[in-house]
């Protein structure tokens, strides 16, 4: 069964997102009544209610029943995969702010690696970035509370707070013998999702930092501006873009494909498909194009790169992407709380699941690490504890740890340089006279 959708609001971003946790989300797909009707394992539920009753009667201190129930639900969902989780009513309300592109926090992406809360990357020009927090840092404590066994949602709620208030995080960095405390003042984090400029030889450059509600419109404006500046080729940079709204990813892809082309489809455990087609808004479906990706390109970024690659619309350059190909549905519960549950995998137009495997570039170009330059290990979906398997392709054995530079200046950006050189080379070949 195929269900074609173009405007349903989905978020397909990794749970290790900016001190806010949003993961690829289909909101309200099931009713609570339907979920209750499908509950199986009533005998096991008896054991749970028995344990609940014994705890309430015999635990040494008073404890609220709601706290026990919430903890049980949290444990159940955390045991499934890195992206399934429970949200209290307060967390659920916060989640609905996440995709607006403005929120209070520190400006870091976080995940769980080797059982420890880990910084995936700080965002540029944010409190965490200015404080010196680096990718790969282990967050040992938040306000003196150990983070061991702390869920991502709990960590997010502790890191976020009222702007101008401070939070203390205890960091352990590779090579350090001791931890170090960082006291960071929270700010409203504003994310500019689209940045653009004209490079040499009329090559346009557009950097997408996240897929928000306004990203497609901002991209369209950037394309119009570059076109007015006589752009003749485009480099679309999706590196370190953790994802965002699926609808935004589809709208972005639509700007580079003819109408009614399959962009992505999702498939649940029953095999039911939901397809997303390109809309009739394309005006840039012929411009020569290169897409830059790396290990930080995840979820919605992988949808865009995968579609443009499958339709031979762009050359993909860089390194293997993150590999998050699962869909999370947000299911509201009766008291205002909600579950974020992994319910499907998504697939590229050629029916390739990128879960754990990612998108393989057409041309692999690794970031260059100079002698003495700071670097950190690359973190991908397959490195996260309890990750969902691919569901089709055989998962590759763990490869030697890949190191990537923490900061790269434009003049040292070998991946961008390669993209520029490829466009120049293509132009040379295009101008060669044809043999008579």
N, C-alpha and C positions, 0 to 999 in steps of 0.2 A: 504494500500500500504506500502510495506516494502522496504526501501533502505538501503543496507548494505554498511557501510563505515568503512575504517580502517585508512585512512591517512588524512582525512580532518582536518584542523587546527581549533580546538575549544578551547576556554578558559572557564573553569567553576569555577571561583573563586568569592568570595564575593566582593562587591564593596568597602568594608571596608578593602582594602588591602594597604600595605605599602605606605604611602604618595604618592602612585601612585594608580590610580583606574583602575583595570582591572577586568572585570566581564565576565564570561563564554561566550565565544564569537564565533559566526560563522560569518566569514568575507565575505561581498559582496554577500549575498544570493539573493538579488533582484537588478534589474537595476533601475535606477532613472526613466526611461521612464515607466516601468511597474508600479512603485509606483504612478506616476502621473495619469496614466490611471485608477487607482482604487480608486482615491479620491472620497469620497462621502460627501454630506453635503454642496453643493455649496451655498445654502442660508446662512448658517452660515459663510462661507468664506466672503460673502458680508459684514457681520457685522464686521469681522476682518479687512478687507481692509478699511472700513469706519472709524473704530477706529484708524487704523494706519495713515490714512490721517489727521484726526482731531488732533492727537498728533503731527504730523510733522508741522502742520500749527499753532497750538496754544500753544504748550508747551513753557514755559517761556525762556528756553535756547535752543541753537542749539543742535541737537542730530543726529547722523548718522543713516540712515535707517537700515544699517546692524546691528547696536547694538539693534535696536528695534526688528528686525526679529529674531536675535539670542536669545534675551530674551524671545520672545514668544515661540519659539521652546523649549527652556530650560524649561519654565513653563509647557508646554504641557507634556513633557516627565517626568518631576519630579512628576507630578500629578498621574502617572500610578502606579509605585511601586518603591522600594528603589534602584533598579538596572538598571532602564531605565534612560538614561541621554543623554545630547547633548555634543558634543566635537567640539571645535573650531579647525581650521586647526592645530594650534600649539599643542593642547591637543591630537589630533588624531596621530600626529607624535610621541609624547611622549609615547602614549599607546603602540606603536609598539616596544618600547624599554623595556617595563615592564617585559616581560617574559624571557629576556636574563639573569636575575639573577644579574644584576649590574646596579645601578642607583644612582642619587644624591638625597639626602633627609635627613630626620631625623631618619627613621627606626621605624615607628609606623603604626599600623593598626587603622583605624578610621571608625566610623559609626555614624548614627543619632539615638539617643535614647532620648525619652521624649522631642523631639524637639531641642535637643542640640547636638553639635558636640562632640563626645565622643571617648576617646581612648579605643580601644578594647584590645590592648596589645602592649607594646614596644618590639622590637626584641633585643635579647641579643647582647651585645657588639656593640651597635650603639649609635650615639649621644644622642638620646632621652633616652635610657636606662641608659647611664652614667650620664645624667643630673638629673635623679631621676623621670622621668615621669612614672606614674603607670597606670595600667588598671583601667578603670572606671573614670579617670580624665575627667572633662568637659573642653573643649577648648573654652573659652569665647571670646577671641580676637586673631587675628593673625596680628602682627605688628600694634597693636592698632585699627584694624578694627573689629567691632563686627561680630561674626559668626552666629548670629541669622538669620535664613532664608537663610544662605549661603549653596549652594549645595555642594555635596562632591567633584565634579570635580573642582569647584572654590577653595575649601579649599586645595585640592591636589596641584593645580597650585601655590598657595601662599606658601605652605610649601616647595615645591621643589624649587631648584635654583642652581646656580653655586656653586660647591664645594668650601669650605673655606669662603663662605659668611654666614652671620648669619640671623636668623629669631627669632623674639620675640613672644612667645605664652603666653597668660594669662590663667592660670589654676585655676579651682575651684575643690577642692577635698572634698569628703564626710568627714564631721567633721570639716572642716575649716569654720571659720566665714568670712574670707576675701579671695580674690583671690591673686595669687602670679604670678609674671612674671618670665619666664624662657627664657633666651637668649641662643640659641643653634646654634652652627656652623654646617652647612650642610657638609656632607661627601658623597663620593661614597659608596653606601651601597652594599656590596657584600654578597650574600646569599649562604651559603654552604647548598645545598638542601639535602645532604645525609651525615649522621655521623654514624659510626659503631664501635663496640668493642665486645670483647668476655667476657661474664660474667662467673660467677661460673658454675661449672658442664657442661662446654662446651655448654652453652646457648648463642647463638648469639643475639646481640641487634643492631637493625638498626633504626635510627631516620630519618624520612623524614620531612623536614621543609616546603617544597613547591614543587609543580609539575612543573618543568621547562623543557626546551628542552633537557637538559643533564641528567635529574634525572634518567630515566630508565637505561641509560648506566652506570651512577655512582652507581646505585643500583646493577647492574650486577657485577661490579668490587668489590663492598663491599661483595657481596655474595661469589664470588670466593675466596676472601681473608679469609673470615670466614670459608669457607669450608676447605681451606688449614690448618687452625688452629684447625681442627677437630670439627667444630660445629655439634651438633646433634639435635638441636631444635632452633627455631627462635622466637624472639619477635619483631614485626614490630610496631613502635611507630608513630602513626599519630596524637597524641595530639597537639592541637594548630596549626595544619597545615591548613591554610585557603583555600587551593586549588591550582589552576593553570591550566595548559593545559590538556584538556580532553585526547588528544592523549597520553600524558605522563601517565595519570592515567590508560588508557587501556594497555599501554606497561608495566607498573609496575605490574598490575594485571596478565598479560599474563605470567609473570615469575613464577607464583604460581598456574596456572591452566593448564590443558591439552589444546591442540589447539582446535580452533573452538567452544569454549564455549561462550555463550552470557555474555558480561560484563555489558553492559548498553544499554538502548535505549532511544531515545528522541521522543516525540510526540507533534505535533503542534495542533492548534485549529481545523484543518481539520481532525485530526486523523491519519495523515500520520506519519509513523514510520521510524526512521533511527537507524539501529542496529550496534553495535560495538562488534566484536568478538575477542576472545583471539587469538594472533598470534602463530606461530609455533616456539616459542623461549623458551618455558618452559624447565627448567632443575631442578626446585626446587618444583615440584608439589606433592611431598610426604613428605617433611620434616615437622615434627610437628610444629605447628605455632599458635601464639597468636597475635592478633592485639589490641593495646591500642588506645582508642578514648576518647574524652571528648567534652565539649561544644564548644571548639575551632576547632574541626575537621569539616571542611566544604567542600561542593561542591565536588571537585575531590577526596578529602579524603573520603567522604561519598560514592562515586562510588566504590572505592577500597574496603572499609569495607563492603558495601552492597553486592557486588559480591562474596567476599570470604565467607560471611555469608550465602548467598542464596545457594551457591554450597557446603556448609558444609566443606569448605576447611580450615577454621580457627575458633578459638574461639575468640569472640569479648569481650573485657573486658574494663570497665571504666564507663563513664556516657553518657547520651543521647547526640548525636551529634548536630551540629548547626542547621541543617534543611534547607539548601539552595538547592532546587531541581529545579531551573529554569535555562533556557538557554537564554543567551543574544546574539543577532546577531548584528554585527557592520555593518551598512549600510552607505557606503560613499555617500556624497552629492557632487553636481557639483562644488562647490567652494573649495573643499579640507576639508571641515568639515565633520562630521559624526554623526550618531545617534547610540546609544547603546540601543537596543530595546528588551524587553523580548518577545520571540517568541515561546517558548516551555517549557515543563517540562521534566525532565528525570526520568527514572524508573529503578529499580533494576531488575535482571533477573526474579524474581518472580512477576514482574509487580507492585511493590510497589512504590508509590510516596513518597519521603521523604521530600517534601516541607513543611516546618514548623514543621513536626513531627520528622525528623531526623532518625538516625539508633539507634535502641534499643540494647544495648549490651546483649550478652548471660548471662554474669555475671556482675551485677552492683556493682562497687566499687567506692565510692566517695573519692575525695581527702580529706585528714585529715587536719583540722585547729587546731593548738595548741593554748593554752591560750596565749593571747598577740600577736599572729601572725597576720600580715597584711593580709586582704582579700578584695575582691571586688565582686560585683554582677556578676553572669554569664549572658552574653548577647547572645541571639540566634536570629535566623531569625524572629521568631514570635514576638520578642520585637521591631523590626524595624517598623517605621511608614509606613503605606500603604503597608505592605507586601502582596504578592500574597498568595491566599488561597491554600489549598492542592489540590483541584480539584477532590477529591474522598473521602478520609477518613475524618471523622468529626474532626474538629480542637478541641483540648483539651482546656478546660478553663484555664486561666492564673493561674499558680501554684505559691505558695509562693516563694519569691525571693531566689534563691540559691546563697550561698556565696562560693567562691573558693579562695584558697591561692594565693598570688601574686607570691611568689617564693617557690619552693620545691627543697630541696637538695636530691640527690640520696638516701642517707641513710634514709630519711623521706618519700620517694616516695612509698606510700602504694599500689598504682595501679601497679607499676612495681614489687613490692615485691609479690603481689598476683599472677602476671603472672608467676614469677619464681617458686613460690610454686605450682602452678597448673601443670607446666611442671614436676616438681619433683614428684608430686602425680601421674600423669599419668604414669611416668616411673615405679613407685612402683607397680601400678596395672597391668601394662603390663608384669612385671616379675613374677607376682603371678602364681604358678603352676595351670594348668587347672585340674578340678575335673575329675577323671577317671570314 
